Structures are given as C-alpha cells and as structure tokens.
Amino acid sequence: MRLLTPLKVELESNGKKWKLSEKFIVFTEQAGEEKIWIEVEEGFETDFASIPKVFIPFLQWRDKFNKASVIHDWLYHTKMFDRKTADRVFLELMLALGINKFKAYLFYYVVRVFGWTHWRKK
C-alpha cells in the first residue's frame, strides 16, 4: 500500500464532521491480489469512525486509523466494492499502516457486525 497524497482535512463548523481539503489517493495491492487505486474527492465529508467521541482521545494511533477510516467511509459512500470487500480493504489498510493486529482485527470485526447499518444509509 502506498499513500500517494497526504490526508488533509478541515473540521466543519458544526464540529461533527471533517471535510477533505484536497484529494486523498491510495494505491494498494490489497483486497486479494487485485491492484486498486482509490481516490477520495476533495470536499468528501467523514466522521473518521462512528465511535463514541469519548474514546477518541484514547486512540493514540488516530492518524493511521483516520487514513484507513476515510478510505472505508469512501468505499461505503461510493459502493465501489461490495461491503465485505470494503471492510477487508479497511483491515488491510490498518495493518499496512502499522496498527497492531489485535486493534485492527477488533475494528474489522466491529464493522463486519455493525457496518450494515451505515451501508444501508448511503
């Protein structure tokens, strides 16, 4: 996996969502053996992860997690892949970014169990 651009975001005035101030581009050979180019558009809105805000300060690896979360949110938004593949890309990005296996698999299983509620909304 290669991050081809930095993740640049701005907090929206409502304080609930973040907006990409530039395109965010990732090239990955994950998701099986297929090479994937994922380009998140400037202006895309994300909450990074739909987790209670009280836990955010405890995410010491938040920068890495945010990058994987933006891609996951984008895949859910665009439905570029089916949900299972989008979740698998999320897992593989977290691992490639250096998030430890336990945390990466924990979040992967959380999105596998509960992600359908967000998948249906978009």
Beta strands, then each sheet from edge to edge (+ up, - down):
strand 1: 2-3
strand 2: 9-11
strand 3: 18-20
strand 4: 24-28
strand 5: 36-40
strand 6: 45-46
sheet 1: 1+ 4- 5+
sheet 2: 2+ 3- 6+
end
